[in-house]
């Protein structure tokens, strides 16, 4: 009997279908947007016969938008944002469940992912 | 244009084979870019790290809510893995290319051995949960053919310690380090293997994103390499994930591991300059 109660309790901790669908749809939109930007940028770079730039400062490159390589870089930035958005969605899900410790940990993960931005060039 | 197409094809193959044998694409991608295409090590690592982000997101958009994923364990471990990934990426940006190639070679050989190692038995999985696991609701239930089975999350501090190694490997070498992450959850925290595998896939994207931001900030991403890699790896990884349920992968896995070992040795030779 206790085992059944434990199984039911643990099953109730799983992600609900609505949150799962939201997560899947968001990931689709973000990844597709990212891939479209990269492909479009790559095409533009080929057609405009842009010379390979090598390693580049992101802001400097983005300033040349809509050059092909700037579009590619923007697409890469959107792609990198996907796991951050996923962690934010998880934080919202934990908040709805009133799991404060997990909300804090999820937001901490987002902060860690953004920590690199604070580095000096 | 020809170079971009070759990179795209290499990424598609790496993503396909990597997800087919469950090792991720980075183990093939980085040596492929460095050894065959002459791409600088840091550029290859940063492109591979971005590819890991895309592979993980592609899996999430296909799978979405997954009953096997233990998001609580994933988030807790990600605090350490993400931080370690930043340290790894910073190290990669400062280390000599030969040193990076040497470390990469050693890690490739270690991953091959780790993957070959037989997974441990279930004998200790019924022990009680660690105190942190109880406080954070880290336990779960696995639905099996013979009914639901409760699992207790154990040795959380040890799992976190191993995860820090996985994070450093990911950030420094552009790998998903899935094998080490699975080791942390399966062997240390006693999670079921399937849960460990799926939760690891959730985590690798976040770990790689933390490292990627460092490379982006330091201007160490080459869009003409990273772009084709990101575009190529997604369809390759999706096709590989689809094929894995339909083909017998044991022989393929052994072949791949032998190939990865050869790549590891090749990287060691290149790093130490023995051949020259």
Interface residues (C-beta under 8 A of the other chain):
Chain A: X3 X6 X7 X10 X11 X13 X14 X15 X16 X17 X19 X20 X21 X23 X24 X25 X27 X28 X30 X31 X34 X35 X38 X39 X41 X42 X45 X46 X52 X53 X54 X55 X56 X57 X58 X60 X61 X69 X72 X73 X75 X76 X77 X79 X80 X82 X83 X84 X86 X87 X90 X99 X101 X102 X105 X106 X108 X109 X112 X113 X114 X115 X116 X117 X119 X121
Chain B: X1 X3 X4 X42 X43 X46 X50 X53 X54 X56 X57 X58 X60 X61 X62 X63 X64 X65 X66 X67 X69 X71 X72 X75 X76 X78 X79 X82 X83 X86 X89 X90 X135 X136 X137 X139 X140 X141 X148 X150 X205 X206 X208 X209 X210 X211 X212 X213 X214 X215 X216 X217 X218 X219 X220 X221 X222 X223 X224 X226 X227 X228 X230 X231 X234
